[in-house]
C-alpha cells in the first residue's frame, strides 16, 4: 500500500503480505452481518433506529452529516466497517463509535471517499 495512503489513515488493513490473507478471510466472514442478522436495523437503547444512531454519532464526532445519503449506501458502509472490526451486532458498532474517535474518523473518511469515488466514475 502506498505510504501516503497509510499515513492518511486510509488503509483498512496495513500488514505484511503474509498476514493479509487471514485478515481478508475474517473480513469476508463478517461482511454481510448487518443484512443477514437483521433484515431491518433494530432499535438501540433510546429507541432510535441503529443506523440513525450511527449517523448521529458520526455527525457529533466528525461534523459530517450522512443523513441525506441513501439508506442502502449507509447500510453498506456500516456493514463494511463492522466487517473490518469483526463486530457481529450493530449495537457493538455503536458502542465502538462512542468509545473511539479514531473509528468515527475512519468511518467518516470511508463513507466520503466511497461517495466521491462513485461521483467521479459517473461523471
N, C-alpha and C positions, 0 to 999 in steps of 0.2 A: 504494500500500500504506500502511495507517495507520502513522504514525510509531512508535507503541508496539510494533507487531509488528516493525518494522525494528530498533528499539533492543533488543528482547528477543532478536534473532538468529533469529527465526522465518521470515524471508523466505528462500526458496531462491534467488531472483534479485532483486536490487534494482538497477534500472536505469531509465533514461528509457524511455518507451513505445516510441519508435522502435527501441530496441535489443532489446526483448523478443521480437519475432517470430523473429529468427535464433537466439536462445538457446533458445526453446521448440522450434524445429525440431531443433536439435542435441540437446536432451534427448530428444526422441522417437526420434531415430535410435539412441540408446544405451540407451534404457529397457529393452528386454527382453533385453539382452545375456546376463545370467546364465542365464536359462532357455533361450535359443536356443543359446548357445555350449556349454552344459554341461547335459545332461539331469539329471545328478546332480552336486552340487558335488564338485569334485576335491580330493584331499588337498593340503595346503600344507605346506611344509618339514618339519615334525616328524611328518608322517603323520596328523595330526588333520584332520578334515573342515574345509574352509574356512569354512563357516558357523559351526561351533563356535568356530573361531579368532576370528571377528569378535565373537561373543557374549562370549568370554573377554576380548578387548581392551576391549570396552565396559564390562564389569564392572570390570576393573582401572583403567580411566581415569576412569569416571564413578560407580562404585559401584552402578549399576543392573544387575540380573540379568535378562536377557531369555531365559534358557534354558527357562523354562516357557511362553514364547509358542509358538503353533503354528508348526511348521516353515514352512508356506506364508506365514504372516504375516512371519516373519523374512526369508524369501527376498524377498518383495515389498518390504520396507523397504530391504533391502540393494540390490536392483536399482534402486530409486528413487535412493538415494544414489549408486550407481555411474553412473547416467544423468546426474544433476546434475553430477557431477565428470568426466563423459565418460571413464570408465575401462572398457576392454573386458574386463578379466580380474579375477576375484575376488582373485587374488594382488596385483594393483595396488591394490585397495581395502584389503587387509590392510596393505600397505606404507604407504598413506596414513594409516590409523588409527594405526600405530606412530609415524609422524612428526608427526602433528598432533593435539594435544589439542583444538583448535577443531573439527575434523571429528568427533572422538569425541563432543563435547558436542552438536553439531548432530544427529548420527545418533541419539543417545540421546533428545534432545528430540523429534525427528521420530517415533520409534517410540512414545514415551509419549503424545504428542498424538494419534496415529492410534488407539491403543487407547482413550484417553479419549473421543475423538470417537465411536468405534463404540459404546462403552458408553452414551453419552448418547443416541444415536439408537435403541438397542434398549430403553431404559428406558421 
